[in-house]
Amino acid sequence: MTKQWNGKRYHSLNYFLREKFGEKVFKISLDAGFSCPNRDGTISKGGCVFCSERGSGDFAGDRCFSITKQFEDIKTMMNKKWKDGKYIAYFQAYTNTYAPIEVLKAKYDEAVNQEDVVGLAIATRPDCLSDEVLDLLEEYSKKVYTWVELGLQTSKDDTARLINRGYKLEVFEEAVRKLRERNIDVVVHVIFGLPGEDREDMLGTIEYLSKKDVQGIKLHLLHLMKNTPLEILYNKGRLRLLEMEEYLDLITTAITMLPEEMVIHRLTGDAPRELLIGPMWSLRKWEVLNAIDKKLEDEDLYQGKSLR
């Protein structure tokens, strides 16, 4: 019998949150005005080669405004489509544990104290999780559902150096261990299409994560955006962009390799149209998602199938 999650062949975030809270739950993406050690010179000044000027927060709120105003503005926009629901305060842009502890606490408090907030999601780097920060996150995890997102992107250290990730795999593993010791869920970002990686390399990262104590995953297509270091690699002929059929094959195969209990938060990412150089097919997001569902159905694939 084919395993399904409310009609989907994978354990989606929407399914997980509805099961957990009994109603629709929305993420409110926030920009708290933080920086990143991979940009301010602590590690590097270039950032990861794919990262946009907004630190992967292109669809987050405006950092010129307070957390409260960002939250209210996005909530008002969402309420035009969905009248009822609860909210996850999602600190998305840049590195959201990279500030003095009192600053972090003030920002997090402002977010979780908004009406109907039931969760806190923190996107950060595994090398920016001091014991003091971890203790703070543990405090929030006892009040609201809390998860931490780590930008791994690849399990290959060679690729990590090429993309200027700025830390080794062992740093990621240590961060996961410490978060799980505090019973905080971990969500990991992976990118398909990084320079120099082939199908075996990309699925190798999935196999690696399938064996780790990780509760969620975000699968992204590499977007080539203007004004990023990646654009230079592309212009030098050191980067080939994935075709849609290649991506569909990678994603559907990856889904079969992931444990059933791991929540899939994303199957493709977003990039602002005005910044995107390619792949241009990625702008047709719903077409891509529907094609993933169809391929899973046509080939009788589902999450965890290859682990059975």
N, C-alpha and C positions, 0 to 999 in steps of 0.2 A: 504493500500500500504506500502510495506517495505521501510523504509528509508535507503538510501545508500549514501556513500561518494566516488564517482568515483569507484564504484564497490565493495567497502568495506562496511561492516555492522557496522562500527564504524568510528568516526571522528579522523582519523589518523593525525599525525604531518605532514607527507608528503602532505596530502591533504590540510591542513591548510596553510602551507607555500607556496604551489603553488597558492592557492587562493589569498593569501596576496601579494605575490611578482610577480606572473605571470610567474614564471620559477622555475627550480629545485634549492633548497637551501640546502647546506650541513652544518653540524656542524663540527667545528674543535675543538677537545677536547684538552685542554691545562692544563699544570701543572705549576702554577706560583710560586711554591716553598713555599707555605704557610704551616702553621701547623694547629692544632685544639685544642681548650681548653679542649677537652675530651681526649687529649693525652699528653699535655705538663704539666699537673698537676693543671691547673687552676680549672678544674672541676674534672678530673680524669686522670690517666696515662694509663688506659687500652684501651680507645676508646670504641666504640660500639662493642659488642661481635662478630659481623659478619664482621667487617671492616678489609680489608686486609692491609698489610704494606704500600701500596701505597694510602691509604685513599680513596678507591673507585675510584681511577684514574688509574686502571690497563691498560686501553687502551688509556690513554691520552698521550700527548707528554712527552718528557724527561725533567725533571726540571733542568738538568745540562745545558740546552741550553736556549737561550733567547726566549721570546714570539715570536719574528719575525722568528727565525729559526724553532721553533716548527711548527709555522703556515705554513711556506713555505714547510717544509718537508711533512707534512700531505696533504697539498693542491696538491703537486706534485704527491703523491701516488693516491689521488682521481681522478686527471685529467687523469690518465691512463684509467679509466673506463668512466668517464663523462667529456667531453671536456668543457662544458659551465655550468655556474651557479653562484650563489651568496653564501655568507658564513655567518654563525653564529659563532662568537667567544665564545666558551663554556669553561668557567673556571670550571673544573670538579673535580680536585683532592683536597682532604682535605676541609678546610673551607675558602672560597674565599672572605670573608669580614673580616677576622681575621688578620689584620695588620694595621699599622698606615695609616691614610687617604692619606698621600702623596704617600705612597708605592702603595696603591690600585689604586690611580689615574694614576700613572705612568704605571702600568701594564695594566689597562683597556685602557688607551690612546694608548699604543703600539698595542693592539689588534684591536681596532675599526679603527685605522688608516691604517690597511692593506687594500690592494686593494680589492674591491668588497665585503667588509663586510657590511651587512645590519642589523645585529643584535648582541646583547650581552646577553649571558645567564650566570647567576652566581649561582653556587651551594653553599649553605651555611647552617648554623644553625639558627633557629629563635631567639636564644639567643645571636646572634652576629650581630644584626642589630641596632646599635645605631642611634640616630636621625641624627648625622653627616654622617654616612654611607648611610642612607636612602636619605638624601638630595643629596649626590653624585650620587646615583643610579638614582634619579629623573632627574638630569642633563643629564645623558646619555640617559634616556628614551625619552627625547625631541629631540635627535639627531638620534638615531637608535632604532629599535624595541628591547625592553629589557624585559626579564623575570627573575625571581628569583626562584630557586629551593630549596625547604625546605624538609629535610629528616624527615618526621613525622614517617613513617614506621607502626605505629599503633595508634589508638585513645585510647587504654587502658593504663592507667598510671601504672597498675600492670606489664604489659608486658614491658613497657618502662623502669621500674626499673630493671627488669630482664635482659634486653639487654644493660643496662648501657647507655641509651640514654642521660641522663643528664639534662633533663628539663621536666616540666609538660605541660599538654595539654593547659593550659591557656596561656603559653608563646607563643606557636604556634599561638593561636587565636589572640593574640595581634600583633604578627608580620604580620599576614595576614591583619589585620585591617589597620595597618600603611602603608603597601605596597599598598593596594588598595586605600587608601586616596590619594596616590601619583600617582594613575592610572598606577601602575606597575603590570603586570600579574604575577600570582603565579602558580607555578607547584609543585605538592606534590608527594613525593616518598612514596610508600606503599609496604610492603613486606608480601607475603603470605608464611606461614610455620614457623613463629616465634615460639620459644619454649613455650609450654603451651597454645597456641591458637588453638581453634577448628574452624570449618566452620562458626559457628555463630559469633564468635569473629572477624574473618577476614572480613566477609561481613558487620559486624557492623561498621568497619572503613570506608568501602565504603559508607554505608548509611549516616554516619556522614559527610563525605566529599561532598556527593551529595547535601547537604543543605548549604554548605559554598560558599563564594565568591571566588572560586578557578577556574582558567581558564584552568588548565592542570593537568594531572596525569601521573605518571610513575608507572606501576605495575610490581613488581619484584617477582621472585621466590627466596626463601632463598637458597643461595649457601653456602655450608659448605666448607670452605677453610682451607688449612694447616696453621699452625702458627697463628691462631686466638683464642681468648678466647672461641669462640663457639665450637671449637674442643674439649675443656675440657668438656663442657656440654654434647656433643655427646658421648664422651667416658664414661661418668657417666650414660648414658642411659636416659638423660633428654631431648633428642631431637629426634623426628622421622621425617625423610625426606619425603616430599610429593611424591606420585606416579604421573606419568604423567596424568592419567585419573582424579585424584583428582584436579590437577592444571587446567586442561581443564574445569572441572565443575566450579571451583571457578572463573576463568577468564571470561568465557562466562556469568555466572550469574552476575558478577560485571559489565560487559559491559551494561547489560540491566538496571542496577540500576543508571547509570550515565547520567546526563542531556546531551541532544544532542549537546549543544554548548561547552561542556568541551572537550578539545583536549586530546586524548590519545597518549602520547609520546612514551610509551613502553608497550608491553604486556608480555615481559619476559626480564630478564637481561642476562649479559654475565659474565663468570668467566674464567680466564686463565686455560687452560687444565692442566698445570703442577702443579697448586695449588689446583685444585678442588678435594674434597673427594666425594662429591655427592650433589644432584642427578646427576648421569652420563648421564641420558637421556637428561638433559638440554643442553648438548653440541651439540645436533642435533637441532640447533635453527630453521632452516627453516622448518624442519619436525614439530616442535611444532607450529610454526606460521601457517603453512598450516592446521594442525589439528584443530586449533582454528577457522580458516575460515570455514572449513568443518562442524564443530559442529554448528556454528552459522547458516550456510545454512540449514543443515539437520533438525534443530529444530526451524527454522524460528525465530531466535533471532537477535536482533539488539540493538544498543545503545539507551537507553531511553525507551525501550519497557515497562518495568515494571512501569514506571512513567506515562504512558498514561492512 
